[in-house]
Amino acid sequence: MVGPATAPWKGRNKPERQGRRWATGWSPEQISSRLKIDFPDDESTRIADEAIYQALFVQSRGALKRELVACLRSGRALRVPRARVGARGTGFVADEIMLSERPAEVADRAVPGHWEGDLILATGRSAIGALVERSSRFTMLLHLPPPESPQERVHNGPPVSGQGAEQVRDAIAAAIVTLPEQLRRSLTCDQGAEMAQHPRLRIDAGLQVYFCDPQSPGQRGTNENTNGLLRQYFPSGSDLSRYSADDLAAVAQTLNSRPLGWRTPAEMLAIYLQERQQNTVATTG
């Protein structure tokens, strides 16, 4: 599948503001884990992810060269942390749909079908929706094209590249109903205004929605981590409205084909569905 077109490399110290290279983009941790699957009998292929990191940064004297920075998810040449911003709160969330009321099976990740959702925002408040399954980390991206008629830009207002809560609701419903019923149990998100249509979403998609506490992005840890991965393909300084639905599908396929421990997200969901089908046949037989 062909990925999104990227801009030429320009600028010296802000590569995160340019469209970086379309690449498989495996992290050292994923490479280390995948080697055990691809070469189970070859001990010489074993290497720790930290050893890969140290080899890269030592050879570059503490900072990566421009060619390597272009392939980083974060776009940062130095290994330094960056603070994350908190989520904003709104008044449409009732007590009965707060995170504290979410079933215990969601927290332990034992049962697939529980999702986390968020919007990725960039220049001009352009936006892309992201849904991540908590158990497998399988990712679906939501295309939110600009409206036909320009919207008035309001400071700290909703994304102008979509129709707000109604478009987000429709995009989530259209994506989630393509899955088997057992893979659409719940959705956890922050209290952004784009989720104001959650009662209708529950009816249209049969998806129970739960909300995190204000200023608590860590309660959607899977989603936050995935957003960091997605910034490799959709930098903060770019216009997200230029990406097509096919571009988003290509990025999602890339994420779902990267190993998470021993298996890729796509493999983990496929194994779960196969086992469930076998159990159903054994029960009915």
Phi, psi and chi 1 to 4 in degrees:
 res  aa     phi    psi   chi1   chi2   chi3   chi4
   1 MET       -  135.1 -176.5  176.0  -69.1      -
   2 VAL   -81.1  133.9  178.6      -      -      -
   3 GLY   -88.9  178.2      -      -      -      -
   4 PRO   -68.4  147.0   24.9  -34.3      -      -
   5 ALA   -68.3  143.3      -      -      -      -
   6 THR  -117.9  153.1   56.0      -      -      -
   7 ALA   -76.8  156.2      -      -      -      -
   8 PRO   -60.6  153.2  -19.3   31.5      -      -
   9 TRP   -70.9  122.6  179.6  -83.9      -      -
  10 LYS  -141.8  157.4  -66.0 -179.8 -179.6  178.3
  11 GLY    86.3  158.8      -      -      -      -
  12 ARG  -103.3  -46.5  -67.0 -175.9  -59.9  172.7
  13 ASN  -122.3   15.3   61.2  -10.0      -      -
  14 LYS  -132.3   60.2  -66.2 -172.0  179.2  -61.3
  15 PRO   -66.0  -21.4   24.0  -34.4      -      -
  16 GLU   -68.3  -13.4   69.8  -82.7    7.4      -
  17 ARG   -96.8    8.8  -65.1 -169.3  178.5  -85.0
  18 GLN  -117.6  152.9  -60.4  -67.8  -23.0      -
  19 GLY   -66.4  113.0      -      -      -      -
  20 ARG   -82.7  176.9  -71.3 -169.0  -67.8  -82.4
  21 ARG   -66.5  141.6  -62.5  172.9 -175.3  169.9
  22 TRP   -78.2  112.4  172.9 -108.7      -      -
  23 ALA  -145.7  165.2      -      -      -      -
  24 THR   -58.9  -41.4  -57.6      -      -      -
  25 GLY    69.3   37.9      -      -      -      -
  26 TRP   -73.6  141.2  -71.6   19.3      -      -
  27 SER   -81.4  161.4   69.0      -      -      -
  28 PRO   -55.6  -36.4  -31.2   38.6      -      -
  29 GLU   -64.2  -41.7 -177.0  178.4    8.4      -
  30 GLN   -67.7  -39.0  -69.8  167.4  -29.9      -
  31 ILE   -62.2  -46.0  -66.5  171.7      -      -
  32 SER   -59.9  -43.1  175.6      -      -      -
  33 SER   -71.3  -39.3  -61.8      -      -      -
  34 ARG   -69.5  -31.4 -169.7   65.7 -173.4 -168.8
  35 LEU   -57.7  -32.7  -74.7  172.6      -      -
  36 LYS   -68.5  -29.1  -61.1  174.9 -176.0  177.8
  37 ILE   -81.3  -46.3  -63.1  178.8      -      -
  38 ASP   -72.0  -29.3  -67.2  -18.5      -      -
  39 PHE  -131.9   66.2  -54.9   97.6      -      -
  40 PRO   -64.1  -24.8   24.9  -35.0      -      -
  41 ASP  -104.0    4.8  -58.6  -37.7      -      -
  42 ASP  -113.1   95.7 -172.1   -4.1      -      -
  43 GLU   -66.5  -19.9  -67.5  -66.8  -28.4      -
  44 SER   -69.9  -14.3   65.4      -      -      -
  45 THR   -88.3   -2.4   63.6      -      -      -
  46 ARG   -75.1  132.7  -55.9  -65.2 -175.7  -96.1
  47 ILE  -154.3  138.7 -176.0  171.5      -      -
  48 ALA   -77.4  147.7      -      -      -      -
  49 ASP   -62.8  -35.7   54.6  -60.8      -      -
  50 GLU   -65.5  -32.1 -176.9   60.9   24.6      -
  51 ALA   -65.1  -36.9      -      -      -      -
  52 ILE   -65.7  -46.2  -60.6  175.7      -      -
  53 TYR   -57.7  -48.4  -84.2  117.7      -      -
  54 GLN   -63.8  -38.8  -69.6 -175.3    6.5      -
  55 ALA   -62.4  -41.4      -      -      -      -
  56 LEU   -66.5  -48.2  -69.6  174.6      -      -
  57 PHE   -76.7  -32.7  -79.4   93.1      -      -
  58 VAL   -66.2  -44.1  168.2      -      -      -
  59 GLN   -63.5  -28.4  -69.4  177.3    9.0      -
  60 SER   -97.6    9.4  -58.0      -      -      -
  61 ARG    60.3   46.2  -64.9 -174.7  179.0  179.7
  62 GLY    93.8  -19.3      -      -      -      -
  63 ALA  -137.0  140.6      -      -      -      -
  64 LEU   -77.3  149.8  -64.6 -175.7      -      -
  65 LYS   -73.7  165.4  -63.6  179.2 -179.5  179.2
  66 ARG   -60.3  -35.2 -171.6  163.0   73.0  175.0
  67 GLU   -64.3  -35.8  -67.9   76.8    7.4      -
  68 LEU   -81.1  -35.2  -68.3  176.0      -      -
  69 VAL   -59.3  -34.6  172.7      -      -      -
  70 ALA   -61.8  -22.8      -      -      -      -
  71 CYS   -98.2   -4.0  -62.4      -      -      -
  72 LEU   -74.2  145.6  -72.9  179.8      -      -
  73 ARG   -65.7  -43.4  -67.3  174.1 -175.4  150.5
  74 SER   -80.9  -23.6   63.2      -      -      -
  75 GLY    76.9   13.0      -      -      -      -
  76 ARG  -103.6  135.3  -61.2 -168.4  -61.8  -86.9
  77 ALA   -83.1  -17.9      -      -      -      -
  78 LEU  -111.6  150.0  -62.4  173.8      -      -
  79 ARG   -85.3   82.0  -64.3 -174.5   70.3 -175.9
  80 VAL  -131.7  145.8  -67.6      -      -      -
  81 PRO   -76.1  159.5   28.4  -35.3      -      -
  82 ARG  -132.4  132.8 -179.7 -171.9  -62.6 -180.0
  83 ALA   -68.4  147.7      -      -      -      -
  84 ARG  -103.2  149.5  -55.2  -58.4  -62.3  -95.3
  85 VAL   -87.8  151.2  -63.5      -      -      -
  86 GLY   -82.4  167.3      -      -      -      -
  87 ALA   -85.1  155.9      -      -      -      -
  88 ARG   -96.1  149.6   61.3 -172.9 -177.5  -81.0
  89 GLY  -101.8  153.9      -      -      -      -
  90 THR  -136.9  172.8   52.8      -      -      -
  91 GLY   -99.8   11.0      -      -      -      -
  92 PHE   -96.7    6.3   60.1   82.3      -      -
  93 VAL   -99.2  121.7 -179.2      -      -      -
  94 ALA   -89.6  162.0      -      -      -      -
  95 ASP   -61.8  -33.8  -67.7  -21.1      -      -
  96 GLU   -72.6   -7.4   61.0  -91.1   18.4      -
  97 ILE  -119.0   19.6   54.1  176.3      -      -
  98 MET   -79.9  164.9  -70.4  -61.1  -65.6      -
  99 LEU   -58.1  -31.8 -166.0   72.3      -      -
 100 SER   -63.8  -20.7   58.1      -      -      -
 101 GLU   -95.0    0.4  -58.3  -59.3  -41.9      -
 102 ARG   -71.5  141.5 -163.6  175.0   63.0  175.0
 103 PRO   -58.7  150.0  -23.5   32.8      -      -
 104 ALA   -63.4  -28.5      -      -      -      -
 105 GLU   -64.4  -21.0   69.8  175.9   28.6      -
 106 VAL   -71.1  -42.1 -175.7      -      -      -
 107 ALA   -67.0  -37.0      -      -      -      -
 108 ASP   -86.3   -2.8   59.6   22.8      -      -
 109 ARG    60.3   20.1  -56.8  178.5 -172.2  -90.1
 110 ALA   -77.1  -29.2      -      -      -      -
 111 VAL  -113.5  120.3  179.5      -      -      -
 112 PRO   -66.9  161.8  -19.7   32.6      -      -
 113 GLY   110.6   -0.1      -      -      -      -
 114 HIS  -105.1  126.0  -62.2  -72.6      -      -
 115 TRP  -115.7  158.5  -61.3   77.2      -      -
 116 GLU  -120.0  142.0  -64.9 -179.6    7.3      -
 117 GLY  -132.1  152.8      -      -      -      -
 118 ASP  -164.8  166.4 -165.8   17.8      -      -
 119 LEU  -107.3  139.5  -71.4 -173.3      -      -
 120 ILE   -98.9  122.2  -57.3  170.3      -      -
 121 LEU  -109.7  150.9  -56.2  178.1      -      -
 122 ALA  -150.2 -154.2      -      -      -      -
 123 THR   -55.2  137.8  -59.4      -      -      -
 124 GLY    67.2   20.0      -      -      -      -
 125 ARG    56.8   29.3  -60.9 -164.1 -175.3   94.1
 126 SER   -67.4  152.5   54.6      -      -      -
 127 ALA  -145.3  151.6      -      -      -      -
 128 ILE  -133.3  135.9  -68.7  173.5      -      -
 129 GLY   -88.5  145.9      -      -      -      -
 130 ALA  -133.1  127.4      -      -      -      -
 131 LEU  -116.9  130.3  -59.5  178.9      -      -
 132 VAL  -128.0  126.7 -172.1      -      -      -
 133 GLU   -78.4  129.1 -157.7  -81.5  -46.3      -
 134 ARG   -68.0  -35.6  -76.5  174.8   52.5   83.4
 135 SER   -76.3  -46.0  177.5      -      -      -
 136 SER  -101.6  -15.6   64.2      -      -      -
 137 ARG    66.7   22.6  -83.1   66.9  163.3 -178.4
 138 PHE   -66.3  134.5 -173.0   87.9      -      -
 139 THR  -116.3  136.2  -58.3      -      -      -
 140 MET  -123.4  133.6  -65.3 -165.7  -63.7      -
 141 LEU  -106.2  140.1  -61.0 -179.1      -      -
 142 LEU  -106.7  124.1  -50.1  177.6      -      -
 143 HIS   -82.1  121.7 -172.3 -132.4      -      -
 144 LEU  -121.2   80.9  -57.7  173.6      -      -
 145 PRO   -69.0  158.9   26.4  -34.7      -      -
 146 PRO   -63.7  149.8  -17.9   30.4      -      -
 147 PRO   -68.6  158.0   26.8  -35.0      -      -
 148 GLU   -65.0  -37.3  -64.5 -177.7   -0.3      -
 149 SER  -105.6  134.7   56.6      -      -      -
 150 PRO   -59.2  141.3  -20.5   32.2      -      -
 151 GLN   -96.5  151.3  -65.7  174.4  -67.0      -
 152 GLU   -71.7  130.6 -179.2 -178.9   -3.9      -
 153 ARG   -83.4  118.7  -61.2 -165.8  176.0 -171.3
 154 VAL  -108.6  134.1 -179.6      -      -      -
 155 HIS   -58.5  125.6 -179.5   63.1      -      -
 156 ASN    61.0   23.8  -69.6  -28.4      -      -
 157 GLY   -86.7 -171.6      -      -      -      -
 158 PRO   -70.7  163.5   26.9  -35.3      -      -
 159 PRO   -57.9  138.0  -21.9   32.1      -      -
 160 VAL   -91.7   -2.4  -62.3      -      -      -
 161 SER   -91.3    5.9   64.8      -      -      -
 162 GLY  -142.4 -177.3      -      -      -      -
 163 GLN   -95.1   20.6  -61.9  -70.4   -9.2      -
 164 GLY    77.3 -143.6      -      -      -      -
 165 ALA   -60.7  -37.8      -      -      -      -
 166 GLU   -66.6  -42.7  -68.1 -175.7    2.2      -
 167 GLN   -69.1  -38.8 -171.4 -176.9   35.6      -
 168 VAL   -63.4  -43.3  170.7      -      -      -
 169 ARG   -58.4  -47.9  175.5 -157.8   68.8 -158.0
 170 ASP   -65.5  -37.9  -67.9  -17.1      -      -
 171 ALA   -67.4  -41.9      -      -      -      -
 172 ILE   -64.3  -45.7  -65.6  175.7      -      -
 173 ALA   -61.5  -44.2      -      -      -      -
 174 ALA   -63.0  -35.8      -      -      -      -
 175 ALA   -77.3  -43.1      -      -      -      -
 176 ILE   -74.5  -30.4 -148.7   74.0      -      -
 177 VAL   -73.6  -10.0  -62.9      -      -      -
 178 THR   -76.0  -10.1   63.2      -      -      -
 179 LEU   -94.8  156.0  -60.0  171.9      -      -
 180 PRO   -59.1  153.7  -22.2   32.3      -      -
 181 GLU   -57.4  -36.2 -175.6  175.6   -4.0      -
 182 GLN   -70.7   -9.2   61.0  -92.8   28.8      -
 183 LEU  -104.2   13.1  -69.5 -177.9      -      -
 184 ARG  -135.1   75.7   36.8 -169.8  171.7   98.5
 185 ARG   -97.0  -45.5  -56.4  174.9 -170.9  -88.0
 186 SER  -156.1  163.9   74.8      -      -      -
 187 LEU  -135.6  129.5  171.9   65.3      -      -
 188 THR  -112.7  131.0  -60.0      -      -      -
 189 CYS  -147.8  173.4   50.9      -      -      -
 190 ASP   -85.1 -178.9   63.3   25.8      -      -
 191 GLN   -92.6   41.6  -61.7 -175.3   31.0      -
 192 GLY   -72.9  151.9      -      -      -      -
 193 ALA   -62.9  -20.5      -      -      -      -
 194 GLU   -67.3  -12.5   68.1  -86.4    5.4      -
 195 MET  -103.3   18.3  -69.4  -57.4  -60.1      -
 196 ALA   -64.9  -19.9      -      -      -      -
 197 GLN   -93.3   23.3  -68.7  -76.8  -33.9      -
 198 HIS   -62.0  -31.7   66.6   90.5      -      -
 199 PRO   -62.9  -39.5  -23.8   36.2      -      -
 200 ARG   -69.2  -36.2  177.3   65.0 -179.2  -85.9
 201 LEU   -61.9  -39.8  175.6   62.3      -      -
 202 ARG   -61.9  -35.7 -174.9  172.4   63.0 -109.3
 203 ILE   -75.4  -45.8  -63.6  173.5      -      -
 204 ASP   -69.6  -37.3  -67.2  -13.1      -      -
 205 ALA  -113.9   -4.9      -      -      -      -
 206 GLY    63.9   34.6      -      -      -      -
 207 LEU  -116.7  116.5 -168.1   68.1      -      -
 208 GLN   -75.0  131.4  179.4   60.6   52.9      -
 209 VAL  -108.2  133.2  180.0      -      -      -
 210 TYR  -123.5  149.4  -63.0   97.0      -      -
 211 PHE  -118.2  141.2  -69.6   93.1      -      -
 212 CYS   -75.5  164.4  -60.9      -      -      -
 213 ASP   -69.5  152.9  -62.3  -39.3      -      -
 214 PRO   -58.3  145.4  -23.4   34.1      -      -
 215 GLN    57.4   36.9  -53.2  -65.2  -36.3      -
 216 SER  -132.8   63.8  -58.3      -      -      -
 217 PRO   -63.4  -23.2   23.8  -33.7      -      -
 218 GLY   -64.4  -18.5      -      -      -      -
 219 GLN   -75.2   -9.7  -66.4  179.0  -12.0      -
 220 ARG  -119.0   53.5  -67.4 -178.2  -61.8  102.0
 221 GLY   -59.7  -39.3      -      -      -      -
 222 THR   -63.1  -43.8  -55.3      -      -      -
 223 ASN   -65.8  -41.8 -151.4 -178.1      -      -
 224 GLU   -63.2  -41.5  -74.1  -70.8  -66.1      -
 225 ASN   -64.7  -42.2 -179.9   66.1      -      -
 226 THR   -65.0  -37.6  -58.0      -      -      -
 227 ASN   -59.4  -37.9  -72.7   -8.0      -      -
 228 GLY   -63.7  -38.8      -      -      -      -
 229 LEU   -66.1  -38.1  -56.2 -178.5      -      -
 230 LEU   -69.7  -23.4  -70.6  170.5      -      -
 231 ARG   -66.0  -16.3  -74.8  -58.2 -176.6 -174.6
 232 GLN   -63.5  -35.0  174.9 -176.0    4.4      -
 233 TYR   -99.9  -26.0  -52.9  101.1      -      -
 234 PHE  -127.5   77.5  -50.6  117.1      -      -
 235 PRO   -60.2  153.4  -21.8   33.4      -      -
 236 SER   -59.2  -33.7  -61.1      -      -      -
 237 GLY   -88.0   10.1      -      -      -      -
 238 SER  -103.3  166.7   62.2      -      -      -
 239 ASP   -93.8  106.9 -179.4    5.3      -      -
 240 LEU   -69.8  -17.9  -59.8 -177.3      -      -
 241 SER   -70.1  -12.2   63.9      -      -      -
 242 ARG   -80.4  -11.1   69.4 -175.2  176.7   92.3
 243 TYR   -87.1  135.9  -64.7  105.0      -      -
 244 SER   -87.5  171.7   68.0      -      -      -
 245 ALA   -62.0  -34.4      -      -      -      -
 246 ASP   -66.5  -37.2  -71.0  -20.4      -      -
 247 ASP   -60.9  -44.6  -68.6  -24.9      -      -
 248 LEU   -65.0  -39.0  -57.6 -166.8      -      -
 249 ALA   -63.2  -37.4      -      -      -      -
 250 ALA   -66.8  -41.4      -      -      -      -
 251 VAL   -66.7  -43.7  171.8      -      -      -
 252 ALA   -61.2  -41.5      -      -      -      -
 253 GLN   -62.2  -38.0 -177.1 -175.8   52.5      -
 254 THR   -64.5  -45.8  -60.9      -      -      -
 255 LEU   -63.2  -40.7  -68.5 -176.3      -      -
 256 ASN   -75.8   -8.5  -65.9  -30.3      -      -
 257 SER  -103.0    0.9  -60.0      -      -      -
 258 ARG   -92.9  140.1  -66.5 -165.7  -72.2 -168.5
 259 PRO   -70.4  139.7   26.2  -34.5      -      -
 260 LEU  -118.4   94.2  177.2   65.9      -      -
 261 GLY    75.3 -114.6      -      -      -      -
 262 TRP   -93.4  -24.8  -66.7   96.1      -      -
 263 ARG  -128.4  157.7  -59.7  -68.6  179.6 -173.5
 264 THR   -82.0  159.1   69.0      -      -      -
 265 PRO   -55.6  -41.3  -29.4   37.3      -      -
 266 ALA   -63.3  -40.9      -      -      -      -
 267 GLU   -65.4  -39.8  -70.5  170.6  -16.4      -
 268 MET   -65.0  -41.8  -66.4  174.0   67.5      -
 269 LEU   -68.5  -39.0  -84.8 -167.9      -      -
 270 ALA   -63.1  -41.0      -      -      -      -
 271 ILE   -64.1  -42.3  -69.8  172.5      -      -
 272 TYR   -62.6  -46.8  168.9   76.5      -      -
 273 LEU   -64.5  -38.3  -68.9  174.9      -      -
 274 GLN   -64.8  -44.5 -177.1  179.5   15.6      -
 275 GLU   -64.3  -39.5  -69.2  176.7  -13.3      -
 276 ARG   -65.8  -40.2 -174.0  174.0 -179.5   85.1
 277 GLN   -64.2  -40.5 -176.7  177.9   15.0      -
 278 GLN   -64.7  -40.8  -69.3  172.9  -12.2      -
 279 ASN   -64.5  -38.3  -66.8  -23.2      -      -
 280 THR   -65.2  -43.6  -58.5      -      -      -
 281 VAL   -64.1  -40.6  171.7      -      -      -
 282 ALA   -65.8  -36.7      -      -      -      -
 283 THR   -70.6  -45.6  -58.2      -      -      -
 284 THR   -73.7  -25.0   56.3      -      -      -
 285 GLY   -76.6      -      -      -      -      -
